[in-house]
Amino acid sequence: MKKIIAILIVLLVLPILPAFATPATRERHRQLQQQLNQATQSVREQQNLLSGTRHEMSQLMMEMQELDQQIMDAAEALESIELSQLDTEIRIADAEAELEAAREEYDLQFELLRTRVRVIHEEGQIGFLDVLFQAESIVDFFLRWEYIRAIAEFDHALLDRLQSAEQEITNHIEDLVRWRNMVEDLQFQYDRILDDLEFMMYEREIWFANLAENEEVLAELVAMYEHEQRMAQAAFGEIQAQLRREESEIVRRANAEAHSARLAALNNFEGEFQWPIPTHSRISSPFGMRFHPILRQNRHHSGIDVGAPTGTRLIASADGYVRFAGWSGGYGNTVIIDHGNGYSTLYAHNSRNRVVTGQRVSRGDHIADVGSTGMSTGPHLHFEIRVNNRAVNPMNYFPR
């Protein structure tokens, strides 16, 4: 009774045991996982810094391009101002020369007028009267009178015109001087603007150079951390593979122990089997040597063939555990049941398997349906009984 209870405990506990690797492998796995996480974090941080630096460099490059354009515009404006200043200086010089010439002309005409006035003053009005009284006719008199009057008016008009021209030139020079002063103020302003822009450009060039140096350092750090990351990934992959191998081995051992425990419950089996197709009993091919219907040669037949229509129900011949349920080459769909104590049964050419590997079955359970899969000439059951993995004649193991 105690033995049966112990077996039941093993059967209940073993299948749910967790698959853990050795503590050393687990610890190494944890350490490498931590190293990989740290390397990945370092790569991410340095990449973020590198990305930020490159973005800052891009923004700074745009600012420098804008400043460069502003410097070019300011230099062009300053050049235009300097040309305007030069043109103003030339115009002032020309105007001063014109003023000097006008003043000389005025002085000359004024001197001539003074001379005539002085002569008139010295000779008195008789000179004009003589000119008038020497007229030969009244017409000549009026002509002489008009001539004298025209000369006087000409003198006054000439002096007025010369004085007006001098004033006009003086005003023009004053306007030019005011314009020159405005141009000089504008030139001073643009000189300051250009200096400020060039200083800003100088600051950004130094800043850009520092960023470029930082970018180079960060790129080297990223490359270094990426190398460490690849090394950590490789080591982590190796330890994961080792971990899987160890866990698979533990699972395999646990399954083997569980299977052994299951079989231990069947150690009392004495090899008495039930007919696998309760509804059909005709044997179409017995155990032993026979002429193979497909290979066309004499070969040992390791079981018996029982003819039945496709879909006929097959049952387990005894209690046991399904060792295999699936496709098996020439056998087609196959079920193998381990009954313990070295006994197993095989059911082949099935149209459909109704059980899965590892399943517990009892005598008489529906395990498959008759078919003609694999190397088969028609629907039937190929049934084998094996003792310690050696095929024996099934007919010796059914009740008489």
HELIX and SHEET records of a PDB file:
HELIX    1   1 LYS A    2  VAL A   13  1                                  12    
HELIX    2   2 LEU A   14  ILE A   16  5                                   3    
HELIX    3   3 PRO A   23  GLU A  123  1                                 101    
HELIX    4   4 ILE A  126  PHE A  133  1                                   8    
HELIX    5   5 ILE A  138  ALA A  264  1                                 127    
HELIX    6   6 GLY A  329  TYR A  331  5                                   3    
HELIX    7   7 PRO A  394  TYR A  397  5                                   4    
SHEET    1   A 7 ILE A 283  SER A 285  0                                        
SHEET    2   A 7 ILE A 304  GLY A 307 -1                                        
SHEET    3   A 7 HIS A 380  VAL A 387 -1                                        
SHEET    4   A 7 TYR A 343  ASN A 350 -1                                        
SHEET    5   A 7 ASN A 333  GLY A 340 -1                                        
SHEET    6   A 7 GLY A 320  TRP A 327 -1                                        
SHEET    7   A 7 ARG A 360  VAL A 361 -1                                        
SHEET    1   B 4 ILE A 283  SER A 285  0                                        
SHEET    2   B 4 ILE A 304  GLY A 307 -1                                        
SHEET    3   B 4 HIS A 380  VAL A 387 -1                                        
SHEET    4   B 4 ARG A 390  VAL A 392 -1                                        
SHEET    1   C 2 GLY A 288  PHE A 291  0                                        
SHEET    2   C 2 ASN A 298  HIS A 301 -1                                        
SHEET    1   D 3 ARG A 313  ILE A 315  0                                        
SHEET    2   D 3 HIS A 366  ASP A 369 -1                                        
SHEET    3   D 3 ARG A 352  ASN A 353 -1                                        
END                                                                             
